[in-house]
Amino acid sequence: MKQKLSKAKRQAEVLEIIRKYSVETQDDLANFLRKRGFEVTQATISRDIRELGITKAPTGSGRYRYFVTQEKTPANFDRRIRRLFQDSVISIDYSENLLIIKTLTGNAHAVAAVVDDIGISEIVGTIAGDDTILVVVKPKSAVAGVMERFNRLRIQSPE
């Protein structure tokens, strides 16, 4: 019989699994956790990934895997955001109070997670598919400013 284990223990296990194994999907991660005695749902896995700052990155063989990001110091976070936008974002457009960000296939979730972490108060939320992100902005008058900020992230910064 599987026992209910604490969130802290589960998340520590998630970090260990991600660091130790090449985990490509949430399903893979759930299977690792179940083998270790944790009862998990897809929603739990998704929430843990977001809370722990885990993201997907290309492995170089055309596949993607989860990895634990570096500590979110302001400099590291800014570099990560810029690199992700420059490498992944294809276009940004809007309609009314909605921004649509098109990314390379498989990169929308990572970009959406960063958008959520940026802390722009006018962003109500994001929804990510495989290559498209819907960003809800409130008020409508803030859309141009948010879009301009995202477009600046796509421009190579002098270093």
Backbone hydrogen bonds, N-H to C=O, Kabsch-Sander energy under -0.5 kcal/mol:
donor,donor_aa,acceptor,acceptor_aa,energy
5,L,3,Q,-0.6
10,R,6,S,-2.5
11,Q,7,K,-3.1
12,A,8,A,-2.1
13,E,9,K,-2.1
14,V,10,R,-2.4
15,L,11,Q,-2.2
16,E,12,A,-2.0
17,I,13,E,-2.7
18,I,14,V,-2.7
19,R,15,L,-2.2
20,K,16,E,-2.0
21,Y,17,I,-3.0
23,V,21,Y,-1.2
24,E,22,S,-0.6
29,L,25,T,-1.9
30,A,26,Q,-2.7
31,N,27,D,-2.3
32,F,28,D,-2.2
33,L,29,L,-2.4
34,R,30,A,-2.6
35,K,31,N,-2.1
36,R,32,F,-0.9
36,R,33,L,-0.6
37,G,34,R,-1.8
38,F,33,L,-2.4
40,V,38,F,-0.7
45,I,41,T,-2.2
46,S,42,Q,-2.7
47,R,43,A,-2.3
48,D,44,T,-2.6
49,I,45,I,-2.6
50,R,46,S,-2.1
51,E,47,R,-2.9
52,L,48,D,-2.4
53,G,49,I,-0.5
53,G,50,R,-1.0
54,I,49,I,-2.2
55,T,67,F,-2.3
57,A,65,R,-2.3
59,T,63,R,-2.8
60,G,63,R,-0.5
65,R,57,A,-2.2
66,Y,23,V,-3.1
67,F,55,T,-2.6
69,T,53,G,-1.1
69,T,67,F,-0.5
73,T,71,E,-2.0
77,F,73,T,-3.1
78,D,74,P,-2.3
79,R,75,A,-2.3
80,R,76,N,-2.6
81,I,77,F,-2.5
82,R,78,D,-2.5
83,R,79,R,-2.7
84,L,80,R,-2.6
85,F,81,I,-2.7
86,Q,82,R,-3.0
87,D,83,R,-2.6
88,S,84,L,-2.1
89,V,85,F,-1.7
90,I,102,K,-3.2
91,S,102,K,-1.4
93,D,100,I,-2.3
95,S,98,L,-2.3
98,L,95,S,-2.3
99,L,135,V,-2.9
100,I,93,D,-3.0
101,I,99,L,-0.5
101,I,133,I,-2.4
102,K,91,S,-2.6
102,K,100,I,-0.6
103,T,131,D,-2.8
104,L,88,S,-1.9
106,G,130,D,-1.3
107,N,104,L,-2.1
108,A,130,D,-1.5
111,V,107,N,-2.1
112,A,108,A,-2.9
113,A,109,H,-2.2
114,V,110,A,-1.8
115,V,111,V,-2.6
116,D,112,A,-2.6
117,D,113,A,-1.7
118,I,114,V,-1.6
119,G,115,V,-0.6
121,S,119,G,-0.7
123,I,120,I,-2.0
124,V,122,E,-0.7
124,V,136,V,-2.8
125,G,136,V,-1.1
127,I,134,L,-2.0
129,G,132,T,-3.0
133,I,101,I,-2.3
134,L,127,I,-3.0
135,V,99,L,-2.8
135,V,133,I,-0.6
136,V,125,G,-2.6
136,V,134,L,-0.5
137,V,97,N,-2.9
137,V,135,V,-0.5
138,K,122,E,-3.0
142,A,139,P,-2.0
143,V,140,K,-1.6
146,V,142,A,-2.2
147,M,143,V,-2.9
148,E,144,A,-2.3
149,R,145,G,-2.0
150,F,146,V,-2.3
151,N,147,M,-2.5
152,R,148,E,-2.1
153,L,149,R,-1.3
154,R,150,F,-0.9
154,R,151,N,-0.6
155,I,152,R,-1.0
